[in-house]
Amino acid sequence: MGAPQHEDIDLVDVDPYDPGDGSIPVLRWKQAGYENLATRRQLREMGLRPGGQQPVARIECRRGRRIAYLYRIDLAKPKRPMTLAKELALDKAMAARQTCPLCGRRYHHCLPLKTLGSCLECHDGTPADPSSYVIAAAAHRLAA
């Protein structure tokens, strides 16, 4: 009996947005004909978002290795504005990735905490440029 041979296995390439009936046209890179269409990145630059609409076409480049879905600009909705609560949540998340747990400095870049567990200066003594970090404020312990 044994394991099945490679020719016995049928692999299927599944695209979650393509219904399989060829209804989504595939355009090649820099192919003309998508003046009223935009990718997610292009919509974001215009201050828009897809807003729940399904892609109407896709662009393939590098022989199908990279694809980008196209959305209708006239159906796009405005981006949601950043609220203070969202900004605070994002700042807390970034602070966790940028603050060294040993020295308490908050760097302007993300630290390799999963691999090193600290900043380079605490890990191996490599001096850090003082313009690349700020010293974190001390935590208040009034009710402790």
C-alpha positions as CSV (number, residue, x, y, z in Angstrom):
1,M,0.0,0.0,0.0
2,G,2.3,2.9,1.2
3,A,1.9,6.6,0.8
4,P,0.2,8.0,-2.3
5,Q,2.5,9.1,-5.2
6,H,2.7,12.7,-6.3
7,E,0.8,12.0,-9.5
8,D,-2.2,10.7,-7.4
9,I,-2.6,14.1,-5.5
10,D,-4.6,16.8,-7.2
11,L,-3.6,20.3,-5.9
12,V,-6.1,23.1,-6.4
13,D,-5.1,26.8,-6.3
14,V,-7.9,28.5,-4.4
15,D,-8.6,32.2,-4.6
16,P,-11.1,33.4,-2.0
17,Y,-12.3,36.3,-4.1
18,D,-12.6,34.5,-7.4
19,P,-15.9,32.7,-7.7
20,G,-14.2,30.3,-10.2
21,D,-16.5,31.2,-13.1
22,G,-14.0,33.8,-14.6
23,S,-16.2,36.7,-13.7
24,I,-13.3,38.7,-12.2
25,P,-11.1,39.9,-15.1
26,V,-7.4,39.5,-14.6
27,L,-5.3,42.4,-15.9
28,R,-1.6,42.4,-16.4
29,W,0.8,44.9,-14.8
30,K,0.5,48.4,-16.4
31,Q,-2.3,47.2,-18.7
32,A,-4.6,50.1,-19.7
33,G,-8.3,50.1,-18.8
34,Y,-8.7,50.7,-15.1
35,E,-9.1,54.4,-14.8
36,N,-12.1,54.2,-12.4
37,L,-10.5,51.4,-10.3
38,A,-8.0,51.5,-7.5
39,T,-6.1,49.1,-5.2
40,R,-6.5,49.3,-1.4
41,R,-3.3,51.3,-1.2
42,Q,-4.4,53.8,-3.8
43,L,-7.8,54.2,-2.1
44,R,-6.0,54.8,1.2
45,E,-3.9,57.6,-0.5
46,M,-7.2,59.2,-1.6
47,G,-8.6,59.0,1.9
48,L,-11.0,56.2,1.0
49,R,-11.6,52.5,1.9
50,P,-13.4,49.7,-0.1
51,G,-16.3,49.9,2.3
52,G,-17.5,46.3,2.0
53,Q,-17.6,46.1,-1.8
54,Q,-16.1,43.0,-3.5
55,P,-13.2,43.5,-5.9
56,V,-14.1,43.8,-9.5
57,A,-10.8,42.9,-11.1
58,R,-7.2,42.0,-10.2
59,I,-3.8,42.9,-11.4
60,E,-1.1,40.2,-11.7
61,C,2.5,41.0,-12.0
62,R,5.6,38.8,-11.9
63,R,3.9,36.0,-13.7
64,G,1.0,35.8,-11.2
65,R,3.2,35.7,-8.1
66,R,1.9,39.1,-6.9
67,I,-1.6,40.2,-7.2
68,A,-3.6,43.3,-6.2
69,Y,-7.4,43.5,-6.2
70,L,-9.1,46.5,-7.8
71,Y,-12.1,48.2,-6.3
72,R,-14.5,50.8,-7.8
73,I,-13.6,54.3,-6.7
74,D,-17.2,55.5,-7.0
75,L,-18.4,52.9,-4.4
76,A,-15.6,53.5,-2.0
77,K,-16.4,55.1,1.4
78,P,-14.3,57.7,3.3
79,K,-11.8,56.4,5.8
80,R,-12.8,56.4,9.3
81,P,-11.1,59.1,11.3
82,M,-8.6,58.3,14.0
83,T,-10.2,58.7,17.5
84,L,-8.3,59.5,20.6
85,A,-9.1,56.0,22.0
86,K,-7.6,54.4,18.9
87,E,-4.5,56.6,19.1
88,L,-4.0,55.8,22.7
89,A,-4.4,52.0,22.1
90,L,-1.9,52.2,19.2
91,D,0.6,54.2,21.3
92,K,0.4,51.6,24.1
93,A,0.9,48.8,21.7
94,M,3.9,50.5,20.1
95,A,5.3,51.4,23.5
96,A,5.3,47.7,24.4
97,R,7.4,46.9,21.3
98,Q,9.8,49.9,21.7
99,T,10.5,50.0,25.4
100,C,13.4,48.0,26.9
101,P,12.3,46.0,29.9
102,L,15.7,46.4,31.6
103,C,16.6,50.0,31.3
104,G,13.2,51.6,30.6
105,R,14.2,53.5,27.5
106,R,11.7,53.9,24.7
107,Y,13.3,53.8,21.4
108,H,12.1,55.3,18.1
109,H,12.1,51.8,16.5
110,C,10.9,48.4,17.5
111,L,13.3,46.3,19.7
112,P,14.2,42.6,19.1
113,L,12.5,41.6,22.3
114,K,11.6,38.1,21.1
115,T,15.2,37.2,20.2
116,L,17.3,39.4,22.6
117,G,14.8,40.3,25.3
118,S,16.2,43.8,25.6
119,C,17.9,46.7,23.7
120,L,21.4,46.1,22.3
121,E,23.0,48.2,25.0
122,C,21.5,46.1,27.7
123,H,22.1,42.8,25.8
124,D,25.8,43.2,24.8
125,G,26.9,46.7,25.8
126,T,26.7,48.2,22.3
127,P,26.2,51.9,23.0
128,A,22.9,53.4,21.8
129,D,22.8,56.8,20.1
130,P,21.0,59.1,22.6
131,S,18.9,60.6,19.7
132,S,17.4,57.1,19.1
133,Y,15.5,56.9,22.4
134,V,13.7,58.7,25.1
135,I,13.8,57.8,28.8
136,A,10.4,56.5,29.8
137,A,8.6,58.3,32.5
138,A,8.5,56.6,35.9
139,A,5.2,54.9,36.8
140,H,3.2,56.6,39.6
141,R,2.7,54.5,42.7
142,L,0.4,56.8,44.7
143,A,-2.2,54.2,45.6
144,A,0.3,51.3,46.2
